[in-house]
Amino acid sequence: VFYLFLPQAGSVIYTQFDKIMIGMLSSDISFVTIYEKAYTIINLPLKFITALSTVVLPRTAGLFAKKNYREIKRLLIKILDFTMLIAIPTIIGLSLVADIFLPFYLGEEYLNSISVLRILSFATIAVALSNITGVQYLMAVNKTKILTFSYIIAAIVNLTLNYVLISFLNANGAAIATAIAEWIVFLIQYHYMCKKNMSLNIKRMILNRWIPLLVLVIVVQGTRVIFGTSIISGLLQIFLAIISYFIALYAIKDETLMEMIGK
């Protein structure tokens, strides 16, 4: 239980210390709230994206107990592919419409949260990936030392970058530090997986969907040009982006989507 506690404690250090260090180092204490609001909103879709861990973790652990490593890799690739199918367009879409919805939800005084949210969106993609490499693999196969090590290194990097960046970039500096730290977590964990012949071919999954992602961006920006930046336009952008993205996936016969439709 203690070994499982350590990586969680490590991750809390650099996610919670961001706000403390913004309060200590930024030019205005209000940047703490600006950062916190953006962090809360960008993490909402992440809760849905990472919910698969609840199901996959015991399944992976069971396969590891049977030494069925080939099935573990097949399962992780499948889960990662589904995660990328949902996570990347969700986070890109949220970043694109942030300047419409954040002032509407939070008020004009939170305009600075827009840039923070967009920077944190890069961190969210890394969190989605490390949820698979860390929780669904390393924790399942009892490699909590690697998990803890990745979080400790990320915490050191995060605290160091916070000290350097917050003083002149305020909340944006903390967001940049968090994004770098989250990618370090993922890269350390994924490097270990590759050494164990568990490469998941992430590059292929992203490149195979560049056309649907491009369609999503074009539709959002085109709708904005035609209908402006009102809240109605924002809702229309979301609706058309979702429809166009899945139509584009269907047009290229995306393997994961076609399997879902088949079932």
N, C-alpha and C positions, 0 to 999 in steps of 0.2 A: 504493500500500500504506500509506503514511504517513497519507493522508487517511482511509483506512478504520480505521486504528489510533486516530486521535484521539477519535472518539465512544466507542469501547470504553474508552479510558483515562478519559474524562470520567465514564462511568457507574460505573467501579470506584471513583473518588474518593469518591462519596457512599454507595456501598453498603458499602465497607470502612471508611471513616472513622467510621461509626456506632459500631462496636465500640470503636475507639480512643477516641472522645470519651466514650462511656459509662464506660470505665475511668478517664478523667481527671476527669469531672465528677459522676458518680453518687455516692450516699451509700455504696454497697457494691459492691465489685469483682465480686461474684457476678452482678450484673445483666448483665455482659457475656455470660456463658454463658446466662442466661435469654433474652436477646435472640437470641443465635446459634441456640439450639435452635428457637425459634419461627420464625426466618427460614428455617432449613433445611427445616423441615416444610412451611411454606406454599409454598415454592418447588418442592416435589416435583411437584405437579400441573401447575405452570407449565412444567416441562420437556416434558411431554406436549403441553400446549396450544400451545406455541410451536414444536413440531417441524415444523409445516407450512412454516416459513420455508425449510427446506432444499430443498423442492420448488418453492415459489412464487417465490423470489428469482430464479433463472435464467429462469423463465418470464416474469416481469414485465420483466426486463432485455431479453429477446428481443423482446417486444412493443414496448418503448420504442424499440429499434433500428429497428423497422419503422414507428414513429410511429403505432401502433395504440392511441391513447389511450382510445377507447371500450371496447376489449376489456380494457385494463388496469383500468378502473373496474369493469367487469362482474365480472372475476376477483376484485378486491379485495373487492367487496361480498359475493360468494359465500363467500370465505374468512372474512371478518369474521362473517358470519352463522353459519357453522359453528363458529367460535371462541366466539361468544357462546352458542351452543346448549350447548356443553360447559363453558366456563369459569365462567360465572356460577353455575349450580347446583352445580358442584364446589366452588367457593370458599365459597358460602353454606353448603353442607352441612358442609364441613370446619370452618367457624366454629361451627356449631351443636353439633357433637359434640366440640369441642375439650376441653371440661371433663371428658369421659369418657376420651378416649384419651391426652391428654398425661400425666395422672398415672399412667396404666397403663404407658405406654411409658417415661417419664422418671423417675417417682417423685414423691412428694408435695412434694419441695423445689422442684419446677418449676411450682408452681401459678401463679406470676406470669407464666409464659410464655403462659397462656391469653389474658389481655387483650392481650398483645403480638401474638399470632397473629391475634386478631380485628381489631386495628387494621391490621396488615399485609395482611389480606385485601383491604382497600380499595386498597392499593397494587398488589396482584397483578392486579386487574382492569385498572388503568391500564397495567401492564406488558404484559398480553396485548393491549391495544389499541395501544400504542405499538410493539409488535413488528410490527404490520401497517403502521402509518403510517411507522415508521422503517426497519425492515429490509426489509419487503416492498415498500415504495414508494420512500422517499427514497434508500436505498442502491442500489436497482435502477435508478433514473433518474439516478444520479450527482449527487445533491444532498446530499453529505456535509457541506457547510458548514452547512446547516439542522440536520442531525442533530447535529453537534458543538455548534452554538449552543444547542440545546435542552438538551443534557447539561451544558454549562457553566453556564447559568442555573440549572438544577436543582441543580447542585452548590453554587453560591453560596447558594441558598435553604436547602438542606439543612444546610450547615455553620452558617449563621446561626441557624436554628431549633433545631438541636442545642444550640448554646451557650446559648440562652434556655430551652429546655424540659427538657433532661436534668437540670439541677441540682435541679429540684423534682418531675419526673415520672419520673426514672430511665429504664428501658428503654422505658416507654410513650412518653416524650417523643421518644426516637429513632425509634420506630415512627411517631408522628404526623408527624415531620419527613420521614421517608422516603415516607410516603403522599402528602403534599403535593408533594414533589419529583417523584415519579413521575407525578402528574397534570399537573404543569407541563410535563414532557417531552411527554406526549401532546397537551396542548392547543396547545403551540407547533407541533408537527408537523402536527396536524390543521388548525390555522388556515392553514398554508401550503398544505395540500392543497385546502382550500376555495377559496383564492384561485386555484388552478389548475383550478377546476371539477371537483374530485375528492371532493366531499362524499359520504359513505358512508351517510347517514341512520341513524346509530347509535340515535337515540332511538326510531325506529320498530321496530327489531329488538328492543329491550328491552321496549317497551310491548306488542308483539304476543305476548310470552310471560309477561306478568305473572300470568296465571291458573295455568299450570303451576308457576311459581316459588312462588306462594302455596300451591298444593297441596303442594309439597315441604315448605315450612315447617310447614304444619299437620300433615302426616303425621309429621314428625320430633318436633314438640312433643307431639302426641297419643300417639305411641308411648312417649315419655319419661314422660308422666303415668301411662300404664297399666302400664308395665314397669319404671319406675325408671331409675336411672343406672348400672347395672352394665355390664360390658364386653359381655355377651350382648345387653343392651338396645341398646347402641351399634351393634353389628353389625346388629341387626334394624332399627334406625333407618336405617342406610345402605342396606340392601337394599330396604326398603319405600319409601324416598325415591326411589331410582333407578327402581323399577317405576312408582310413582305419577306421577313426573315425565314419563316417556315415554308413559304411558297418557294423561295430560292433553294432551301435545303431539299425540298421535294424534287425540284427541277434537276438538281445534280445527283439525285438518288442517294442522299446521305445514308450511310449504312445503319447508323444508330436510329435515325428517324424511321427508316423503312422497317426496321425490326420492331420498333414500338407500334407502328401502324399495323403490322402483321399480327401482333399479339392482341 
